[in-house]
Protein backbone atom coordinates (compact mmCIF):
# COMPACT_ATOMS: atom_id res chain seq x y z
CA UNK A 1 0.00 0.00 0.00
CA UNK A 2 3.00 2.31 0.35
CA UNK A 3 3.04 2.93 -3.41
CA UNK A 4 -0.42 4.53 -3.17
CA UNK A 5 0.45 6.98 -0.38
CA UNK A 6 1.87 9.80 -2.58
CA UNK A 7 -1.21 9.70 -4.81
CA UNK A 8 -3.63 9.49 -1.90
CA UNK A 9 -1.91 12.51 -0.40
CA UNK A 10 -2.35 14.42 -3.64
CA UNK A 11 -5.98 13.32 -3.96
CA UNK A 12 -6.75 14.43 -0.40
CA UNK A 13 -5.84 17.98 -1.32
CA UNK A 14 -9.41 18.05 -2.64
CA UNK A 15 -10.85 16.40 0.46
CA UNK A 16 -13.79 18.82 0.60
CA UNK A 17 -15.02 17.72 -2.82
CA UNK A 18 -14.29 14.09 -1.99
CA UNK A 19 -16.39 14.15 1.17
CA UNK A 20 -19.22 15.90 -0.64
CA UNK A 21 -19.08 13.30 -3.44
CA UNK A 22 -19.13 10.48 -0.91
CA UNK A 23 -22.09 12.14 0.82
CA UNK A 24 -23.99 12.21 -2.48
CA UNK A 25 -23.20 8.52 -2.99
CA UNK A 26 -24.45 7.75 0.50
CA UNK A 27 -27.56 9.87 0.01
CA UNK A 28 -28.37 7.94 -3.17
CA UNK A 29 -28.01 4.59 -1.40
CA UNK A 30 -29.91 5.73 1.69
CA UNK A 31 -32.73 7.04 -0.49
CA UNK A 32 -32.91 3.67 -2.28
CA UNK A 33 -33.11 1.88 1.08
CA UNK A 34 -35.75 4.28 2.32
CA UNK A 35 -37.78 4.01 -0.88
CA UNK A 36 -37.86 0.22 -0.98
CA UNK A 37 -38.30 -0.27 2.76
CA UNK A 38 -41.06 2.31 3.13
CA UNK A 39 -42.81 1.08 -0.02
CA UNK A 40 -42.85 -2.47 1.33
CA UNK A 41 -44.14 -1.31 4.69
CA UNK A 42 -46.79 0.92 3.08
CA UNK A 43 -48.10 -1.74 0.68
CA UNK A 44 -48.28 -4.34 3.43
CA UNK A 45 -49.85 -1.93 5.88
CA UNK A 46 -52.45 -0.96 3.28
CA UNK A 47 -53.27 -4.62 2.63
CA UNK A 48 -53.60 -5.38 6.35
CA UNK A 49 -55.84 -2.36 6.81
CA UNK A 50 -58.03 -3.49 3.90
CA UNK A 51 -58.36 -6.94 5.43
CA UNK A 52 -59.36 -5.44 8.76
CA UNK A 53 -61.98 -3.27 7.04
CA UNK A 54 -63.28 -6.34 5.23
CA UNK A 55 -63.57 -8.09 8.58
CA UNK A 56 -65.79 -5.25 9.79
CA UNK A 57 -63.23 -3.56 12.03
CA UNK A 58 -62.88 0.19 12.12
CA UNK A 59 -59.21 1.09 11.69
CA UNK A 60 -57.64 4.49 11.08
CA UNK A 61 -54.78 4.51 8.55
CA UNK A 62 -52.97 7.67 7.40
CA UNK A 63 -51.92 7.15 3.78
CA UNK A 64 -50.56 10.68 3.34
CA UNK A 65 -47.52 10.49 5.58
CA UNK A 66 -45.99 7.27 4.12
CA UNK A 67 -47.09 8.30 0.63
CA UNK A 68 -45.27 11.60 1.04
CA UNK A 69 -42.22 9.73 2.35
CA UNK A 70 -42.17 7.48 -0.69
CA UNK A 71 -42.33 10.48 -3.02
CA UNK A 72 -39.59 12.16 -1.02
CA UNK A 73 -37.24 9.17 -1.25
CA UNK A 74 -38.01 8.66 -4.95
CA UNK A 75 -37.23 12.29 -5.81
CA UNK A 76 -34.21 12.40 -3.51
CA UNK A 77 -32.76 9.27 -5.08
CA UNK A 78 -33.21 10.63 -8.61
CA UNK A 79 -31.76 14.06 -7.83
CA UNK A 80 -28.94 12.67 -5.70
CA UNK A 81 -27.99 10.16 -8.40
CA UNK A 82 -27.87 12.89 -11.05
CA UNK A 83 -25.78 15.30 -9.02
CA UNK A 84 -23.56 12.48 -7.74
CA UNK A 85 -22.70 11.42 -11.29
CA UNK A 86 -22.05 14.96 -12.51
CA UNK A 87 -20.18 16.08 -9.40
CA UNK A 88 -18.05 12.97 -8.88
CA UNK A 89 -17.05 12.66 -12.52
CA UNK A 90 -16.07 16.32 -12.53
CA UNK A 91 -14.04 15.67 -9.39
CA UNK A 92 -12.33 12.66 -10.95
CA UNK A 93 -11.45 14.65 -14.08
CA UNK A 94 -9.98 17.36 -11.85
CA UNK A 95 -8.03 14.75 -9.92
CA UNK A 96 -6.67 13.27 -13.16
CA UNK A 97 -5.60 16.77 -14.22
CA UNK A 98 -3.81 17.17 -10.87
CA UNK A 99 -2.11 13.80 -11.25
CA UNK A 100 -1.02 14.50 -14.83
CA UNK A 101 0.16 17.99 -13.92
CA UNK A 102 2.24 16.65 -11.03
CA UNK A 103 3.72 13.88 -13.10
CA UNK A 104 4.42 16.02 -16.15
CA UNK A 105 6.08 18.68 -13.96
CA UNK A 106 8.40 15.98 -12.62
CA UNK A 107 9.22 14.78 -16.13
CA UNK A 108 9.78 18.28 -17.48
CA UNK A 109 12.47 18.85 -14.86
CA UNK A 110 14.52 15.86 -16.06
CA UNK A 111 17.50 16.15 -18.36
CA UNK A 112 17.74 14.32 -21.67
CA UNK A 113 20.05 11.60 -20.36
CA UNK A 114 17.59 10.68 -17.61
CA UNK A 115 14.61 10.80 -19.96
CA UNK A 116 16.36 8.45 -22.36
CA UNK A 117 16.12 5.60 -19.82
CA UNK A 118 12.62 4.91 -21.15
CA UNK A 119 11.15 5.04 -24.64
CA UNK A 120 8.90 7.90 -25.66
CA UNK A 121 5.92 5.53 -25.92
CA UNK A 122 6.51 4.46 -22.31
CA UNK A 123 6.50 8.04 -21.07
CA UNK A 124 3.25 8.56 -22.98
CA UNK A 125 1.72 5.44 -21.48
CA UNK A 126 2.59 6.63 -17.98
CA UNK A 127 0.90 9.99 -18.59
CA UNK A 128 -2.23 8.41 -20.04
CA UNK A 129 -3.03 4.79 -19.16
CA UNK A 130 -1.21 4.58 -15.83
CA UNK A 131 -2.70 7.80 -14.51
CA UNK A 132 -6.13 6.82 -15.85
CA UNK A 133 -5.79 3.66 -13.76
CA UNK A 134 -5.45 5.80 -10.64
CA UNK A 135 -8.95 7.27 -11.10
CA UNK A 136 -10.17 4.09 -9.39
CA UNK A 137 -8.63 5.25 -6.13
CA UNK A 138 -11.49 7.53 -5.17
CA UNK A 139 -14.50 6.64 -7.29
CA UNK A 140 -14.13 2.86 -6.97
CA UNK A 141 -11.75 1.96 -4.14
CA UNK A 142 -12.34 4.59 -1.46
CA UNK A 143 -15.87 5.97 -1.58
CA UNK A 144 -17.97 2.89 -2.58
CA UNK A 145 -16.82 0.52 0.23
CA UNK A 146 -17.22 3.34 2.74
CA UNK A 147 -20.75 4.01 1.48
CA UNK A 148 -21.53 0.26 1.54
CA UNK A 149 -20.36 0.11 5.15
CA UNK A 150 -22.56 3.07 6.05
CA UNK A 151 -25.44 1.32 4.28
CA UNK A 152 -24.91 -1.76 6.46
CA UNK A 153 -24.91 0.43 9.58
CA UNK A 154 -28.10 2.18 8.43
CA UNK A 155 -30.08 -0.96 7.60
CA UNK A 156 -28.88 -2.94 10.60
CA UNK A 157 -29.60 0.05 12.82
CA UNK A 158 -33.14 0.19 11.40
CA UNK A 159 -33.62 -3.55 12.02
CA UNK A 160 -32.15 -3.23 15.52
CA UNK A 161 -34.99 -0.88 16.46
CA UNK A 162 -37.38 -3.81 16.03
CA UNK A 163 -35.20 -6.91 16.57
CA UNK A 164 -31.67 -6.50 17.98
CA UNK A 165 -30.41 -10.08 17.64
CA UNK A 166 -31.62 -10.33 14.04
CA UNK A 167 -29.81 -7.08 13.26
CA UNK A 168 -26.58 -8.49 14.71
CA UNK A 169 -26.83 -11.68 12.65
CA UNK A 170 -27.53 -9.80 9.42
CA UNK A 171 -24.75 -7.32 10.19
CA UNK A 172 -22.24 -10.18 10.54
CA UNK A 173 -23.34 -11.66 7.20
CA UNK A 174 -23.09 -8.32 5.40
CA UNK A 175 -19.69 -7.44 6.88
CA UNK A 176 -18.34 -10.83 5.81
CA UNK A 177 -19.72 -10.19 2.32
CA UNK A 178 -18.14 -6.71 2.23
CA UNK A 179 -14.78 -8.18 3.20
CA UNK A 180 -15.04 -10.88 0.51
CA UNK A 181 -15.94 -8.35 -2.20
CA UNK A 182 -13.09 -5.99 -1.33
CA UNK A 183 -10.07 -7.78 0.12
CA UNK A 184 -11.04 -11.14 -1.37
CA UNK A 185 -11.54 -9.79 -4.88
CA UNK A 186 -8.33 -7.74 -4.64
CA UNK A 187 -6.38 -10.91 -3.91
CA UNK A 188 -8.25 -12.92 -6.54
CA UNK A 189 -7.54 -10.47 -9.36
CA UNK A 190 -4.14 -9.25 -8.18
CA UNK A 191 -1.98 -11.20 -10.62
CA UNK A 192 -4.06 -10.71 -13.75
CA UNK A 193 -4.81 -7.01 -13.26
CA UNK A 194 -1.15 -6.24 -12.53
CA UNK A 195 0.01 -8.19 -15.58
CA UNK A 196 -2.58 -6.46 -17.75
CA UNK A 197 -1.05 -3.06 -16.94
CA UNK A 198 2.40 -4.35 -17.88
CA UNK A 199 1.10 -5.93 -21.08
CA UNK A 200 -0.70 -2.76 -22.11
CA UNK A 201 2.53 -0.81 -21.68
CA UNK A 202 4.45 -3.25 -23.89
CA UNK A 203 1.75 -3.34 -26.56
CA UNK A 204 1.56 0.42 -26.78
CA UNK A 205 5.31 0.63 -27.22
CA UNK A 206 5.17 -1.98 -29.99
CA UNK A 207 2.23 -0.28 -31.73
CA UNK A 208 3.68 3.23 -31.58
CA UNK A 209 7.13 2.19 -32.71
CA UNK A 210 5.72 0.02 -35.50
CA UNK A 211 3.76 2.99 -36.83
CA UNK A 212 6.74 5.32 -36.50
CA UNK A 213 9.02 2.88 -38.29
CA UNK A 214 6.47 1.63 -40.80
CA UNK A 215 8.47 2.70 -43.86
CA UNK A 216 11.74 1.24 -42.55
CA UNK A 217 10.13 -2.04 -41.47
CA UNK A 218 8.43 -2.40 -44.84
CA UNK A 219 11.65 -1.70 -46.70
CA UNK A 220 13.56 -4.22 -44.56
CA UNK A 221 10.87 -6.86 -45.01
CA UNK A 222 10.39 -7.31 -41.24
CA UNK A 223 6.95 -5.71 -40.90
CA UNK A 224 5.23 -9.12 -40.79
CA UNK A 225 7.47 -10.22 -37.90
CA UNK A 226 6.65 -7.11 -35.90
CA UNK A 227 2.97 -7.55 -36.67
CA UNK A 228 3.10 -11.13 -35.38
CA UNK A 229 4.70 -9.94 -32.14
CA UNK A 230 1.97 -7.34 -31.73
CA UNK A 231 -0.80 -9.86 -32.40
CA UNK A 232 0.75 -12.42 -30.03
CA UNK A 233 0.96 -9.83 -27.27
CA UNK A 234 -2.60 -8.74 -27.95
CA UNK A 235 -3.86 -12.31 -27.74
CA UNK A 236 -2.06 -12.86 -24.44
CA UNK A 237 -3.64 -9.73 -23.02
CA UNK A 238 -7.08 -10.83 -24.26
CA UNK A 239 -6.62 -14.22 -22.58
CA UNK A 240 -5.64 -12.59 -19.30
CA UNK A 241 -8.50 -10.14 -19.60
CA UNK A 242 -10.95 -13.01 -20.05
CA UNK A 243 -9.50 -14.72 -16.98
CA UNK A 244 -9.87 -11.50 -15.01
CA UNK A 245 -13.42 -10.99 -16.24
CA UNK A 246 -14.23 -14.52 -15.11
CA UNK A 247 -13.12 -13.59 -11.61
CA UNK A 248 -15.12 -10.38 -11.75
CA UNK A 249 -18.20 -12.36 -12.85
CA UNK A 250 -17.63 -14.68 -9.89
CA UNK A 251 -17.43 -11.67 -7.59
CA UNK A 252 -20.61 -10.16 -8.98
CA UNK A 253 -22.39 -13.49 -8.57
CA UNK A 254 -21.10 -13.64 -5.01
CA UNK A 255 -22.40 -10.12 -4.38
CA UNK A 256 -25.85 -11.06 -5.69
CA UNK A 257 -25.95 -14.33 -3.77
CA UNK A 258 -24.65 -12.62 -0.64
CA UNK A 259 -27.29 -9.92 -0.69
CA UNK A 260 -29.99 -12.46 -1.48
CA UNK A 261 -28.68 -14.62 1.35
CA UNK A 262 -28.91 -11.68 3.72
CA UNK A 263 -32.44 -11.02 2.42
CA UNK A 264 -33.41 -14.64 3.11
CA UNK A 265 -31.91 -14.49 6.60
CA UNK A 266 -33.81 -11.29 7.21
CA UNK A 267 -37.04 -12.72 5.76
CA UNK A 268 -37.01 -15.96 7.75
CA UNK A 269 -35.88 -14.15 10.89
CA UNK A 270 -38.64 -11.60 10.47
CA UNK A 271 -41.23 -14.36 9.86
CA UNK A 272 -40.17 -16.12 13.06
CA UNK A 273 -40.35 -12.86 14.96
CA UNK A 274 -43.79 -12.16 13.47
CA UNK A 275 -45.03 -15.59 14.52
CA UNK A 276 -43.67 -14.92 17.99
CA UNK A 277 -45.53 -11.62 18.05
CA UNK A 278 -42.35 -9.53 18.12
CA UNK A 279 -42.92 -7.82 14.77
CA UNK A 280 -45.91 -6.52 12.90
CA UNK A 281 -46.69 -7.68 9.37
CA UNK A 282 -45.57 -4.46 7.64
CA UNK A 283 -42.25 -4.44 9.54
CA UNK A 284 -41.74 -8.10 8.65
CA UNK A 285 -41.96 -7.19 4.95
CA UNK A 286 -39.92 -4.01 5.35
CA UNK A 287 -36.81 -5.82 6.67
CA UNK A 288 -35.99 -8.00 3.61
CA UNK A 289 -36.85 -5.17 1.21
CA UNK A 290 -34.47 -2.81 3.03
CA UNK A 291 -31.75 -5.44 2.73
CA UNK A 292 -32.51 -5.90 -0.97
CA UNK A 293 -31.88 -2.20 -1.55
CA UNK A 294 -28.27 -2.65 -0.37
CA UNK A 295 -27.45 -4.47 -3.61
CA UNK A 296 -26.93 -1.06 -5.21
CA UNK A 297 -24.07 -0.34 -2.83
CA UNK A 298 -22.38 -3.72 -3.33
CA UNK A 299 -22.78 -4.19 -7.09
CA UNK A 300 -19.70 -2.25 -8.22
CA UNK A 301 -17.25 -3.56 -5.63
CA UNK A 302 -16.09 -6.79 -7.39
CA UNK A 303 -15.05 -5.07 -10.64
CA UNK A 304 -13.33 -2.23 -8.79
CA UNK A 305 -11.29 -4.34 -6.38
CA UNK A 306 -10.40 -6.94 -8.99
CA UNK A 307 -8.41 -4.13 -10.67
CA UNK A 308 -6.55 -3.30 -7.45
CA UNK A 309 -3.37 -5.06 -8.58
CA UNK A 310 -3.29 -2.93 -11.72
CA UNK A 311 -3.77 0.23 -9.68
CA UNK A 312 -0.85 -0.70 -7.42
CA UNK A 313 1.36 -1.56 -10.40
CA UNK A 314 0.56 1.73 -12.15
CA UNK A 315 1.22 3.69 -8.95
CA UNK A 316 4.53 1.87 -8.42
CA UNK A 317 5.72 2.69 -11.94
CA UNK A 318 4.68 6.32 -11.59
CA UNK A 319 6.50 6.54 -8.27
CA UNK A 320 9.66 5.21 -9.89
CA UNK A 321 9.46 7.92 -12.52
CA UNK A 322 8.68 10.79 -10.19
CA UNK A 323 11.57 9.63 -7.99
CA UNK A 324 13.96 10.20 -10.89
CA UNK A 325 16.10 13.25 -10.36
CA UNK A 326 17.81 15.30 -13.00
CA UNK A 327 21.57 15.34 -13.18
CA UNK A 328 21.29 19.09 -13.74
CA UNK A 329 21.41 20.80 -10.37
CA UNK A 330 19.83 24.23 -10.14
CA UNK A 331 21.82 26.14 -7.49
CA UNK A 332 19.96 27.38 -4.40
CA UNK A 333 21.82 30.69 -4.61
CA UNK A 334 22.60 31.21 -8.32
CA UNK A 335 25.26 33.62 -9.44
CA UNK A 336 24.39 36.75 -11.40
CA UNK A 337 24.27 36.00 -15.16
CA UNK A 338 27.30 37.48 -16.97
CA UNK A 339 26.86 40.52 -19.15
CA UNK A 340 29.36 39.24 -21.70
CA UNK A 341 28.10 36.15 -23.50
CA UNK A 342 31.42 34.43 -24.06
CA UNK A 343 31.46 30.65 -23.68
CA UNK A 344 34.49 28.54 -22.74
CA UNK A 345 34.57 24.72 -22.94
CA UNK A 346 37.43 23.92 -20.52
CA UNK A 347 38.85 20.38 -20.68
CA UNK A 348 35.31 19.11 -21.33
CA UNK A 349 34.65 15.40 -21.50
CA UNK A 350 31.34 13.60 -22.24
CA UNK A 351 31.72 9.83 -22.16
CA UNK A 352 28.71 8.74 -24.22
CA UNK A 353 29.62 11.22 -26.99
CA UNK A 354 33.33 10.38 -26.94
CA UNK A 355 34.39 13.95 -26.16
CA UNK A 356 37.66 14.20 -24.22
CA UNK A 357 39.69 17.17 -23.00
CA UNK A 358 37.89 19.59 -25.32
CA UNK A 359 38.96 23.25 -25.11
CA UNK A 360 36.96 25.73 -27.14
CA UNK A 361 35.99 29.40 -26.94
CA UNK A 362 33.02 31.22 -28.43
CA UNK A 363 33.62 34.92 -27.99
CA UNK A 364 31.08 37.67 -27.52
CA UNK A 365 29.55 38.63 -30.89
CA UNK A 366 31.38 35.83 -32.74
CA UNK A 367 29.80 33.41 -35.19
CA UNK A 368 31.45 30.02 -34.81
CA UNK A 369 30.68 27.09 -37.11
CA UNK A 370 31.44 23.52 -36.01
CA UNK A 371 31.34 21.05 -38.90
CA UNK A 372 31.97 17.35 -39.09
CA UNK A 373 30.40 13.95 -39.77
CA UNK A 374 27.51 12.47 -37.80
CA UNK A 375 28.50 11.25 -34.36
CA UNK A 376 31.52 13.50 -33.95
CA UNK A 377 29.96 15.40 -31.02
CA UNK A 378 28.50 18.52 -32.64
CA UNK A 379 25.04 18.25 -31.06
CA UNK A 380 26.67 17.40 -27.72
CA UNK A 381 28.46 20.76 -27.83
CA UNK A 382 25.11 22.45 -28.39
CA UNK A 383 23.47 20.56 -25.53
CA UNK A 384 26.33 21.61 -23.25
CA UNK A 385 25.98 25.25 -24.29
CA UNK A 386 22.24 25.28 -23.57
CA UNK A 387 22.91 23.20 -20.44
CA UNK A 388 20.63 20.36 -21.36
CA UNK A 389 23.46 18.15 -20.14
CA UNK A 390 26.52 18.71 -17.94
CA UNK A 391 29.98 17.42 -18.83
CA UNK A 392 31.36 14.34 -17.10
CA UNK A 393 34.65 16.18 -16.71
CA UNK A 394 35.77 19.75 -17.18
CA UNK A 395 33.35 22.67 -17.15
CA UNK A 396 31.68 25.35 -19.21
CA UNK A 397 32.23 28.95 -18.24
CA UNK A 398 30.20 31.95 -19.32
CA UNK A 399 31.79 35.40 -19.52
CA UNK A 400 35.35 36.47 -18.86
CA UNK A 401 38.39 35.68 -21.00
CA UNK A 402 41.01 32.98 -21.17
CA UNK A 403 44.66 33.39 -20.29
CA UNK A 404 46.80 30.25 -20.67
CA UNK A 405 43.73 28.06 -20.24
CA UNK A 406 42.59 29.84 -17.10
CA UNK A 407 39.24 31.62 -16.88
CA UNK A 408 39.34 35.25 -15.82
CA UNK A 409 36.14 36.64 -14.35
CA UNK A 410 33.83 34.00 -15.81
CA UNK A 411 31.07 32.03 -14.09
CA UNK A 412 30.64 28.24 -14.45
CA UNK A 413 27.28 27.41 -16.03
CA UNK A 414 26.33 25.10 -13.16
CA UNK A 415 26.42 28.11 -10.83
CA UNK A 416 23.83 29.99 -12.90
CA UNK A 417 20.06 29.63 -12.71
CA UNK A 418 18.91 27.20 -15.40
CA UNK A 419 15.87 29.29 -16.30
CA UNK A 420 17.85 32.55 -16.45
CA UNK A 421 20.58 31.05 -18.59
CA UNK A 422 18.21 29.36 -21.01
CA UNK A 423 16.24 32.59 -21.34
CA UNK A 424 19.33 34.07 -23.00
CA UNK A 425 19.73 31.20 -25.48
CA UNK A 426 17.82 30.52 -28.69
CA UNK A 427 18.30 26.87 -29.65
CA UNK A 428 17.30 25.16 -32.89
CA UNK A 429 17.67 21.44 -32.26
CA UNK A 430 18.79 18.96 -34.89
CA UNK A 431 15.32 17.41 -34.93
CA UNK A 432 12.43 19.67 -35.90
CA UNK A 433 10.06 19.84 -32.92
CA UNK A 434 6.57 21.06 -33.83
CA UNK A 435 3.27 20.62 -31.99
CA UNK A 436 -0.08 19.49 -33.32
CA UNK A 437 -1.40 23.03 -33.28
CA UNK A 438 -1.58 26.15 -35.42
CA UNK A 439 1.36 27.95 -36.99
CA UNK A 440 0.81 30.85 -34.62
CA UNK A 441 0.67 28.62 -31.53
CA UNK A 442 3.94 26.94 -32.51
CA UNK A 443 5.62 30.32 -32.88
CA UNK A 444 4.18 31.73 -29.67
CA UNK A 445 5.94 29.03 -27.67
CA UNK A 446 9.04 31.21 -27.97
CA UNK A 447 7.33 34.48 -27.04
CA UNK A 448 3.71 34.26 -25.82
CA UNK A 449 3.32 38.05 -25.87
CA UNK A 450 4.29 38.39 -29.54
CA UNK A 451 1.91 40.27 -31.83
CA UNK A 452 0.65 39.02 -35.19
CA UNK A 453 2.93 41.58 -36.85
CA UNK A 454 5.95 40.04 -35.14
CA UNK A 455 4.86 36.57 -36.23
CA UNK A 456 4.64 37.67 -39.85
CA UNK A 457 8.06 39.34 -39.57
CA UNK A 458 9.83 36.13 -38.56
CA UNK A 459 7.89 34.16 -41.19
CA UNK A 460 9.16 36.66 -43.77
CA UNK A 461 12.73 36.17 -42.54
CA UNK A 462 12.53 32.42 -43.18
CA UNK A 463 10.75 32.84 -46.53
CA UNK A 464 7.42 31.40 -45.32
CA UNK A 465 5.19 34.47 -45.35
CA UNK A 466 3.88 33.96 -48.90
CA UNK A 467 3.14 30.29 -48.28
CA UNK A 468 1.32 30.97 -45.00
CA UNK A 469 -0.66 33.93 -46.34
CA UNK A 470 -1.97 31.70 -49.15
CA UNK A 471 -3.42 29.23 -46.64
CA UNK A 472 -7.18 29.60 -45.91
CA UNK A 473 -6.62 30.16 -42.18
CA UNK A 474 -3.26 31.94 -42.49
CA UNK A 475 -1.18 31.74 -39.32
CA UNK A 476 -4.08 29.96 -37.62
CA UNK A 477 -3.68 26.94 -39.91
CA UNK A 478 -3.14 23.66 -38.05
CA UNK A 479 -0.01 21.82 -39.13
CA UNK A 480 -0.75 18.30 -37.86
CA UNK A 481 1.18 16.08 -35.50
CA UNK A 482 4.90 16.94 -35.60
CA UNK A 483 4.07 19.38 -38.41
CA UNK A 484 3.28 16.62 -40.90
CA UNK A 485 1.07 18.94 -42.96
CA UNK A 486 4.26 20.80 -43.89
CA UNK A 487 7.17 19.56 -45.95
CA UNK A 488 10.47 18.85 -44.19
CA UNK A 489 11.97 22.15 -45.34
CA UNK A 490 8.85 24.14 -44.40
CA UNK A 491 8.78 22.61 -40.94
CA UNK A 492 12.47 23.36 -40.50
CA UNK A 493 11.97 27.00 -41.41
CA UNK A 494 9.00 27.29 -39.05
CA UNK A 495 11.15 25.95 -36.19
CA UNK A 496 13.86 28.45 -37.17
CA UNK A 497 11.30 31.26 -37.15
CA UNK A 498 10.42 30.32 -33.57
CA UNK A 499 14.07 30.79 -32.56
CA UNK A 500 14.17 34.16 -34.31
CA UNK A 501 11.04 35.26 -32.44
CA UNK A 502 12.69 34.55 -29.08
CA UNK A 503 15.31 37.19 -29.99
CA UNK A 504 17.96 35.74 -27.65
CA UNK A 505 21.50 37.21 -27.50
CA UNK A 506 23.09 33.74 -27.77
CA UNK A 507 21.96 31.54 -30.67
CA UNK A 508 22.69 27.85 -31.25
CA UNK A 509 21.56 26.54 -34.66
CA UNK A 510 22.00 22.81 -35.32
CA UNK A 511 21.73 22.17 -39.08
CA UNK A 512 19.38 25.16 -39.60
CA UNK A 513 19.02 24.67 -43.36
CA UNK A 514 18.31 20.93 -43.31
CA UNK A 515 15.81 20.02 -46.05
CA UNK A 516 16.13 23.33 -47.91
CA UNK A 517 17.05 23.58 -51.57
CA UNK A 518 19.96 25.80 -52.60
CA UNK A 519 17.84 28.76 -53.72
CA UNK A 520 15.73 28.82 -50.53
CA UNK A 521 18.83 28.36 -48.40
CA UNK A 522 20.46 31.34 -50.06
CA UNK A 523 17.41 33.59 -49.52
CA UNK A 524 17.02 32.63 -45.88
CA UNK A 525 20.73 33.01 -45.19
CA UNK A 526 20.72 36.57 -46.57
CA UNK A 527 17.66 37.53 -44.51
CA UNK A 528 19.33 36.19 -41.35
CA UNK A 529 22.38 38.42 -41.75
CA UNK A 530 20.88 41.61 -40.20
CA UNK A 531 19.32 39.59 -37.39
CA UNK A 532 22.59 37.82 -36.53
CA UNK A 533 24.53 41.06 -36.32
CA UNK A 534 26.08 41.58 -32.86
CA UNK A 535 24.77 38.22 -31.61
CA UNK A 536 26.90 35.39 -30.33
CA UNK A 537 26.13 32.38 -32.55
CA UNK A 538 27.13 28.73 -32.70
CA UNK A 539 26.35 26.92 -35.96
CA UNK A 540 26.52 23.14 -36.30
CA UNK A 541 26.38 21.10 -39.49
CA UNK A 542 28.09 18.73 -41.90
CA UNK A 543 29.39 21.43 -44.25
CA UNK A 544 30.07 25.14 -43.71
CA UNK A 545 28.48 25.87 -47.09
CA UNK A 546 25.15 24.67 -45.67
CA UNK A 547 25.34 27.08 -42.71
CA UNK A 548 24.94 30.85 -42.29
CA UNK A 549 28.11 32.91 -42.76
CA UNK A 550 30.53 32.29 -39.88
CA UNK A 551 33.55 34.22 -38.64
CA UNK A 552 35.39 31.01 -37.80
CA UNK A 553 34.99 27.37 -38.83
CA UNK A 554 36.27 24.41 -36.82
CA UNK A 555 36.16 20.90 -38.26
CA UNK A 556 35.65 17.90 -36.00
CA UNK A 557 37.08 14.89 -37.78
CA UNK A 558 35.36 12.20 -35.72
CA UNK A 559 35.96 10.45 -32.44
Number of C-alpha atoms within 10 A of each C-alpha: 7 9 17 17 12 11 20 13 11 14 20 14 12 14 12 9 16 21 13 14 23 20 16 23 26 24 21 26 24 23 23 24 26 23 24 22 24 24 23 21 23 22 15 18 19 16 14 14 17 15 12 13 13 10 9 9 11 10 9 8 11 8 11 9 10 15 13 11 16 20 13 14 22 18 14 18 22 14 14 20 19 13 15 21 14 12 16 20 15 13 19 21 13 14 22 20 13 17 20 18 13 14 18 15 12 16 20 11 14 18 17 15 13 16 17 11 10 10 12 13 18 16 20 14 18 21 19 13 15 26 22 18 20 25 20 18 20 20 20 19 20 13 20 21 21 15 22 24 18 16 25 22 16 15 22 24 16 15 26 14 9 18 17 13 12 17 23 15 15 23 20 14 16 26 15 12 19 21 12 20 28 22 14 17 24 22 15 23 24 21 17 23 26 19 17 22 21 17 17 17 19 17 19 17 19 18 16 14 15 17 11 11 13 14 12 13 16 11 10 9 10 12 17 11 11 15 14 11 15 19 13 13 17 16 12 14 20 13 14 18 16 13 15 22 17 13 19 24 14 15 25 20 14 18 23 16 14 21 24 16 18 22 21 16 19 26 19 13 21 26 19 14 18 16 12 9 10 15 17 17 19 21 23 25 24 27 27 25 23 28 28 22 23 22 21 15 23 25 20 19 24 29 23 21 29 29 28 28 22 25 27 23 22 24 24 17 15 19 17 11 18 16 11 14 14 18 15 17 13 14 12 9 9 14 14 12 18 16 10 16 23 20 24 29 22 20 17 22 20 20 11 10 15 13 21 16 13 16 15 16 17 20 19 19 18 21 23 22 27 24 24 18 15 13 14 18 23 25 21 20 24 24 18 18 26 22 19 17 20 24 20 13 16 17 19 24 25 27 23 21 18 14 8 5 12 12 17 12 12 21 20 16 24 20 17 22 19 18 9 12 19 17 16 17 22 23 24 23 19 17 12 19 15 21 17 15 16 19 25 21 18 24 26 18 15 19 18 13 9 15 12 11 9 14 21 18 17 23 26 17 21 24 20 19 17 12 12 18 14 10 11 9 12 16 22 15 17 20 19 15 12 14 24 14 14 14 12 15 18 18 23 26 26 26 24 24 25 24 23 26 21 21 18 17 18 26 25 27 23 23 23 26 22 19 16 18 10 10 9 14 21 15 13 19 19 14 15 16 12 9 12 20 12 13 17 23 26 22 24 29 24 18 15 20 10 19 23 25 18 16 11 13 16 13 16 16 12 13 11
